[in-house]
């Protein structure tokens, strides 16, 4: 990007077997509203309106394996979410439908799997 233009926005698309359900999981986790929904696509809008997350229908979705294993579907990307209290944030994410991953590579980060199997990280804000 050579320059930042007024009104510029960015986003990421995540494939899922049930995009509406996965979007509702992240809407609750991030406290972001659903900005748009149609068959096969649901969009979460970040507060302030400059970024978004799109959840798109993926028939035959194969969840990635964490940690990566040769010959298996690797995570292509993941979301990081900064939190104040790591234990409380993990408990909330699990209550919403996430699963705590067995492999935890860092003390101040917790890797979880969303309901579609995508890894995401909760990162403690050490200020």
Backbone as CSV, one residue per row, in Angstrom:
resi,resn,N_x,N_y,N_z,CA_x,CA_y,CA_z,C_x,C_y,C_z
1,UNK,0.844,-1.177,0.000,0.000,0.000,0.000,0.884,1.232,0.000
2,UNK,0.701,2.047,-0.949,1.516,3.248,-1.064,1.005,4.362,-0.166
3,UNK,-0.294,4.423,-0.001,-0.856,5.458,0.868,-2.155,4.960,1.469
4,UNK,-2.524,5.549,2.529,-3.769,5.214,3.194,-4.816,6.229,2.803
5,UNK,-5.850,5.791,2.179,-6.913,6.677,1.718,-8.019,6.768,2.753
6,UNK,-8.682,7.915,2.792,-9.848,8.079,3.656,-10.905,7.068,3.244
7,UNK,-11.562,6.483,4.213,-12.603,5.515,3.927,-12.099,4.121,3.618
8,UNK,-10.817,3.887,3.744,-10.247,2.578,3.461,-10.730,1.560,4.488
9,UNK,-10.982,0.347,4.051,-11.398,-0.720,4.942,-10.639,-1.992,4.605
10,UNK,-10.690,-2.956,5.479,-10.047,-4.240,5.238,-10.871,-5.327,5.914
11,UNK,-10.637,-6.556,5.494,-11.340,-7.669,6.099,-10.673,-8.978,5.755
12,UNK,-11.198,-10.020,6.328,-10.694,-11.360,6.098,-11.911,-12.261,5.884
13,UNK,-11.756,-13.269,5.051,-12.828,-14.236,4.808,-12.437,-15.578,5.402
14,UNK,-13.384,-16.214,6.060,-13.165,-17.500,6.711,-14.183,-18.490,6.137
15,UNK,-13.697,-19.627,5.666,-14.582,-20.653,5.142,-15.110,-21.511,6.282
16,UNK,-16.382,-21.925,6.142,-17.001,-22.719,7.198,-18.130,-23.574,6.622
17,UNK,-18.408,-24.716,7.246,-19.525,-25.535,6.782,-20.875,-24.882,7.090
18,UNK,-20.938,-24.057,8.130,-22.149,-23.324,8.500,-21.733,-21.889,8.832
19,UNK,-21.626,-21.023,7.807,-21.100,-19.681,8.045,-21.931,-18.847,9.014
20,UNK,-23.247,-18.998,9.002,-24.078,-18.216,9.920,-23.802,-18.599,11.372
21,UNK,-23.683,-19.900,11.638,-23.413,-20.354,13.004,-22.034,-19.904,13.464
22,UNK,-21.034,-20.009,12.594,-19.687,-19.588,12.982,-19.643,-18.074,13.193
23,UNK,-20.352,-17.326,12.371,-20.416,-15.872,12.550,-21.057,-15.524,13.887
24,UNK,-22.107,-16.236,14.283,-22.744,-15.965,15.579,-21.777,-16.259,16.732
25,UNK,-20.960,-17.323,16.590,-19.944,-17.618,17.612,-19.001,-16.426,17.763
26,UNK,-18.436,-15.941,16.648,-17.494,-14.824,16.718,-18.185,-13.516,17.093
27,UNK,-19.442,-13.332,16.720,-20.174,-12.128,17.126,-20.267,-12.067,18.651
28,UNK,-20.563,-13.195,19.267,-20.635,-13.248,20.728,-19.259,-13.103,21.358
29,UNK,-18.256,-13.760,20.788,-16.899,-13.701,21.340,-16.318,-12.290,21.267
30,UNK,-16.471,-11.643,20.113,-15.860,-10.331,19.883,-16.776,-9.160,20.236
31,UNK,-18.062,-9.471,20.451,-19.080,-8.439,20.676,-19.162,-7.495,19.484
32,UNK,-19.162,-8.089,18.276,-19.320,-7.359,17.021,-20.684,-7.712,16.442
33,UNK,-21.353,-6.759,15.832,-22.663,-7.044,15.247,-22.554,-7.722,13.878
34,UNK,-23.599,-8.458,13.540,-23.723,-8.987,12.184,-24.117,-7.812,11.298
35,UNK,-23.295,-7.539,10.288,-23.546,-6.406,9.402,-24.317,-6.772,8.159
36,UNK,-24.250,-8.044,7.763,-24.930,-8.496,6.545,-25.041,-10.005,6.598
37,UNK,-26.165,-10.513,6.113,-26.333,-11.962,6.048,-27.166,-12.320,4.830
38,UNK,-26.715,-13.314,4.107,-27.462,-13.891,2.995,-27.093,-15.365,2.944
39,UNK,-27.763,-16.130,2.149,-27.488,-17.555,2.066,-26.013,-17.797,1.740
40,UNK,-25.341,-18.523,2.636,-23.945,-18.883,2.408,-22.916,-17.846,2.811
41,UNK,-23.350,-16.687,3.272,-22.408,-15.621,3.653,-22.969,-14.815,4.818
42,UNK,-22.141,-14.614,5.826,-22.491,-13.745,6.949,-21.283,-12.869,7.242
43,UNK,-21.530,-11.569,7.453,-20.458,-10.597,7.662,-20.586,-9.982,9.053
44,UNK,-19.469,-9.983,9.804,-19.401,-9.256,11.077,-18.704,-7.937,10.820
45,UNK,-19.251,-6.877,11.375,-18.682,-5.545,11.189,-18.021,-5.104,12.488
46,UNK,-16.753,-4.729,12.400,-16.039,-4.239,13.583,-16.587,-2.879,13.977
47,UNK,-16.588,-2.580,15.276,-16.967,-1.234,15.691,-16.098,-0.207,14.970
48,UNK,-16.699,0.855,14.515,-15.966,1.869,13.771,-16.090,1.689,12.274
49,UNK,-16.460,0.492,11.841,-16.771,0.250,10.447,-15.617,0.162,9.473
50,UNK,-14.367,0.079,9.922,-13.258,0.042,8.976,-12.741,-1.376,8.701
51,UNK,-13.268,-2.378,9.394,-12.835,-3.748,9.147,-14.003,-4.698,9.369
52,UNK,-13.857,-5.911,8.853,-14.924,-6.889,8.923,-14.352,-8.296,8.833
53,UNK,-15.192,-9.274,9.170,-14.874,-10.678,8.960,-16.052,-11.288,8.215
54,UNK,-15.761,-11.918,7.079,-16.779,-12.573,6.270,-16.675,-14.076,6.506
55,UNK,-17.804,-14.712,6.728,-17.866,-16.160,6.858,-18.594,-16.681,5.629
56,UNK,-17.916,-17.562,4.874,-18.438,-18.041,3.601,-18.635,-19.548,3.624
57,UNK,-19.679,-19.985,2.922,-19.999,-21.397,2.816,-18.848,-22.169,2.171
58,UNK,-18.475,-23.285,2.787,-17.435,-24.152,2.235,-17.924,-25.591,2.330
59,UNK,-18.478,-26.075,1.232,-18.899,-27.468,1.202,-17.651,-28.346,1.237
60,UNK,-17.710,-29.444,1.961,-16.562,-30.333,2.075,-15.450,-29.768,2.943
61,UNK,-15.789,-28.821,3.813,-14.799,-28.183,4.693,-14.022,-29.233,5.487
62,UNK,-12.702,-29.099,5.476,-11.825,-29.949,6.273,-11.164,-29.060,7.327
63,UNK,-11.485,-29.236,8.603,-10.861,-28.389,9.615,-9.349,-28.572,9.629
64,UNK,-8.607,-27.501,9.873,-7.153,-27.635,9.968,-6.755,-28.385,11.236
65,UNK,-5.552,-28.907,11.214,-5.014,-29.645,12.360,-4.051,-28.735,13.105
66,UNK,-4.207,-28.660,14.438,-3.308,-27.890,15.289,-2.772,-28.801,16.371
67,UNK,-1.453,-28.838,16.564,-0.439,-28.185,15.739,-0.351,-28.860,14.378
68,UNK,0.252,-28.174,13.405,0.328,-28.727,12.050,0.986,-30.112,12.026
69,UNK,0.452,-30.967,11.159,0.959,-32.321,10.970,1.180,-32.518,9.472
70,UNK,2.325,-33.041,9.106,2.635,-33.277,7.692,1.542,-34.116,7.044
71,UNK,1.104,-33.687,5.878,0.096,-34.417,5.130,-1.333,-34.105,5.516
72,UNK,-1.547,-33.318,6.556,-2.895,-32.926,6.996,-3.144,-31.467,6.626
73,UNK,-4.419,-31.053,6.660,-4.768,-29.661,6.373,-4.150,-28.752,7.434
74,UNK,-3.286,-27.860,6.993,-2.622,-26.916,7.908,-3.513,-25.697,8.134
75,UNK,-3.394,-25.047,9.292,-4.046,-23.749,9.445,-3.394,-22.762,8.471
76,UNK,-4.188,-22.093,7.689,-3.652,-21.135,6.722,-3.488,-19.759,7.358
77,UNK,-4.262,-19.487,8.380,-4.182,-18.243,9.133,-5.005,-18.442,10.396
78,UNK,-4.872,-17.509,11.325,-5.706,-17.565,12.523,-5.920,-16.152,13.034
79,UNK,-6.927,-15.995,13.869,-7.220,-14.703,14.476,-6.589,-14.657,15.862
80,UNK,-6.049,-13.502,16.233,-5.550,-13.244,17.582,-6.469,-12.225,18.233
81,UNK,-6.858,-12.485,19.470,-7.735,-11.585,20.211,-7.056,-11.248,21.531
82,UNK,-6.798,-9.965,21.758,-6.160,-9.529,22.997,-7.210,-9.466,24.104
83,UNK,-6.863,-9.996,25.275,-7.798,-10.043,26.402,-7.095,-9.583,27.677
84,UNK,-7.880,-9.133,28.649,-7.323,-8.700,29.920,-7.082,-9.865,30.861
85,UNK,-8.063,-10.746,31.000,-7.972,-11.891,31.905,-8.051,-13.159,31.054
86,UNK,-6.942,-13.833,30.916,-6.847,-14.987,30.028,-7.767,-16.125,30.467
87,UNK,-7.780,-16.434,31.745,-8.611,-17.544,32.225,-10.094,-17.272,31.990
88,UNK,-10.548,-16.044,32.285,-11.948,-15.691,32.055,-12.298,-15.730,30.573
89,UNK,-11.405,-15.237,29.724,-11.652,-15.222,28.282,-11.729,-16.644,27.731
90,UNK,-10.867,-17.528,28.207,-10.909,-18.926,27.767,-12.231,-19.559,28.196
91,UNK,-12.625,-19.334,29.438,-13.880,-19.904,29.929,-15.069,-19.405,29.106
92,UNK,-15.079,-18.116,28.767,-16.161,-17.561,27.959,-16.175,-18.176,26.564
93,UNK,-15.005,-18.294,25.942,-14.924,-18.868,24.596,-15.398,-20.323,24.596
94,UNK,-15.008,-21.082,25.606,-15.426,-22.483,25.708,-16.943,-22.558,25.911
95,UNK,-17.496,-21.682,26.744,-18.946,-21.656,26.955,-19.699,-21.336,25.665
96,UNK,-19.070,-20.575,24.768,-19.685,-20.224,23.489,-19.551,-21.328,22.447
97,UNK,-18.703,-22.336,22.716,-18.562,-23.451,21.781,-17.155,-23.734,21.305
98,UNK,-16.166,-22.991,21.780,-14.769,-23.247,21.404,-14.235,-24.449,22.189
99,UNK,-13.132,-24.984,21.707,-12.437,-26.080,22.379,-10.998,-25.652,22.627
100,UNK,-10.522,-25.857,23.836,-9.133,-25.557,24.149,-8.243,-26.581,23.461
101,UNK,-7.260,-26.119,22.683,-6.346,-27.026,21.987,-5.430,-27.716,22.990
102,UNK,-5.034,-28.930,22.669,-4.115,-29.662,23.537,-2.743,-29.005,23.577
103,UNK,-2.265,-28.532,22.439,-0.926,-27.943,22.345,-1.005,-26.438,22.628
104,UNK,-0.291,-25.991,23.652,-0.250,-24.581,24.058,1.209,-24.120,24.069
105,UNK,1.637,-23.386,23.025,3.063,-23.075,22.886,3.586,-21.914,23.735
106,UNK,2.699,-21.075,24.293,3.173,-19.913,25.047,2.343,-19.722,26.306
107,UNK,2.978,-19.223,27.365,2.306,-19.042,28.649,1.216,-17.972,28.604
108,UNK,1.428,-16.906,27.845,0.483,-15.780,27.825,-0.517,-15.855,26.672
109,UNK,-0.540,-16.997,25.977,-1.439,-17.203,24.835,-2.162,-18.532,25.027
110,UNK,-3.455,-18.554,24.681,-4.190,-19.815,24.662,-4.717,-20.026,23.252
111,UNK,-4.396,-21.178,22.698,-4.902,-21.570,21.385,-6.201,-22.331,21.605
112,UNK,-7.237,-21.887,20.910,-8.528,-22.564,20.949,-8.943,-22.901,19.529
113,UNK,-9.915,-23.800,19.402,-10.484,-24.146,18.112,-11.931,-23.677,18.108
114,UNK,-12.305,-22.926,17.072,-13.688,-22.464,16.985,-14.593,-23.643,16.612
115,UNK,-15.912,-23.456,16.602,-16.809,-24.580,16.315,-16.578,-25.260,14.960
116,UNK,-15.946,-24.587,13.999,-15.636,-25.194,12.699,-14.230,-25.791,12.675
117,UNK,-13.494,-25.685,13.792,-12.163,-26.275,13.890,-11.004,-25.353,13.561
118,UNK,-11.278,-24.078,13.238,-10.188,-23.135,12.967,-9.525,-22.726,14.280
119,UNK,-8.195,-22.749,14.345,-7.542,-22.249,15.555,-7.640,-20.730,15.638
120,UNK,-7.733,-20.223,16.867,-7.614,-18.792,17.133,-6.920,-18.651,18.478
121,UNK,-6.319,-17.498,18.700,-5.555,-17.294,19.936,-6.147,-16.178,20.778
122,UNK,-6.216,-16.436,22.065,-6.500,-15.392,23.041,-5.162,-15.030,23.649
123,UNK,-4.828,-13.756,23.582,-3.503,-13.275,23.992,-3.695,-12.336,25.190
124,UNK,-3.065,-12.663,26.308,-3.173,-11.836,27.520,-2.478,-10.497,27.291
125,UNK,-3.156,-9.439,27.645,-2.608,-8.076,27.552,-1.729,-7.842,28.770
126,UNK,-0.424,-7.886,28.568,0.507,-7.661,29.668,0.892,-6.199,29.792
127,UNK,0.143,-5.338,29.088,0.248,-3.903,29.193,1.520,-3.285,28.878
